[in-house]
Amino acid sequence: MGTGFGAHGGGKSGLLFSALAMLSFSVNICCSQGWQIASNLTLKADLAVRETFDSNVYLQDHDPSPTVTNAARPFRESMVTSVMPRLALEYKPSSQFNALVSYSPEAVFYHSESSENHVTHRGLLNFNGTDNGVAWDQPNSFTWIDGEDKCLFFGAPGGAPALGGIPTRDRRDAFIYRGGFRATIPLGEWFVRPVASAYVHEFFTEQLNSRLPQYRGYENYVDRSDVNGGLDIGHNIAPATRIFAGYRYGYQNEGELITEPGIEYDNEYHRVLFGIEGQPWRWMKLNIALGPEFHHSTATTATNFDGNYSVLYVDASVTLMPTQKDSVTLAIKQFTQTAFASCSVYEDTTYDIVWKHTFDSQWSAGAGFRAYNGDWLHPVRRNDWLYTVSAVVSRSINKHLSCEVSYLYDWADSLVSNTSGREYTRHLASVALKGSF
């Protein structure tokens, strides 16, 4: 990728862009159709088109050092056009086995920053069923990003934006797989649940030696993966609520970085879990799992890195329903993983609170707040926070057509001094129109 698709011009459109400075404006048109091929086979097709104004394409608020050539510039604006068709095939021959196959390519065109043009190919291959009381499911998602094979140069103090600049990362050549398996086997008031999960992230971008003057500020990407499996044993303490204890053995792999040959952060880990899940009361739903996680490095790491480290693993959500029209969800996710933009390990923590309200059959609204933290283990000095405030109002015009107005504000903060290049702000405001037929 990287070819141009035309620059934004003036006229009436230019007046609109000026009025929306620092904001993102998008319109979505979505069409959907389903065909019943056979009694157990359904084909669905969707199409979404989105037009967006992006006021800070490279997540940069500060001017780069003049010694860094080709550095990403602050507040670069661009109109962005996205076209996303989708085909899905559902196969439901019986309750014992169901399958879903889907393919959805998304072509994204940055009219003023053509290096960010990319096509994201998304595929799903999901299986599930229930046989003699045993419920099982095996989700698989495949993502191939066909984008620029060169990474960006960041020249402001601190280097790449907070948390490595995930939005800019996800426009470049890469392959991502996420999958898993889970089966719940009832044993009277008890149950046994074998589980497994896998995450693989392969980058096809070129690595350059950023320690050389001509490549100063270049952000390299490093392959990584995380695979684990284990078993939960639980007990039903109420008709809709159960507690469990579990164990996972896992392995994390990290590729080699050109600037640190021979240094990797591969590690094995043991995770002990305790949890509760279900709906103990009409107004509350729980899904909580937490426990200690013990890591041991299996490769050569940096001299001052402690290869034996332990962290608290948390994957928890609580949904409160104080009225029939309101829900409030609080969620925490905390775990440790190898980094994608450096040879290192960091603790990845997300706090979410989301409120949803339904006024009537046509109108609904919601608001949310997210605090996302990446805290790198010693000796790396990086501790980033990304805060997001969002709000949305939706209206169902009829059974085929709905519209939505939303607003989102991001601001990133670095807790390490003299790293202003990691900090940025972003406003996104959108208007969406969706149709299904």
Buried (B, 14 or more C-beta within 10 A) or exposed (E): BEEEEEEEEEEEEEEEBEEBEBBBBBEBEBBBEBEEEEEEBBBBEBBBBBBBBBBBBBBBBBEBBEEBEBBBEBBBBBBBBBBBBBEBBBBBEEEEBBBBBBBBBBBBBBBBBBBBBBBBBBBBBBBBBBEEEBBBBBBBBBBBBBBBBBBBBBBBBBBBBBBBBBBBBBBBBBBBBBBBBBBBBBEEEEBBBBBBBBBBBBBBBBBBEBEEEEBBBBBBBBBBBBBBBBEBBBEBEEEEBBBBBBBBEBBBBBBBBBBBEEBBBBBBBBBBBEBBBBBBEEBBBBBBBBBEBEBEBBBBBBEEBEBEBEBEBBBBBBBBBEEEEEBBBEBBBBBBBBBBBBBBBBBBBBBBEBBBBBEEEEEBBBBBEBEBBBBBBEEBEBBBBBBBEBBBBBBBEEEEBBBBBBBBBBBBBBEEEEBEBBBBBBBBBBEBBBBEE
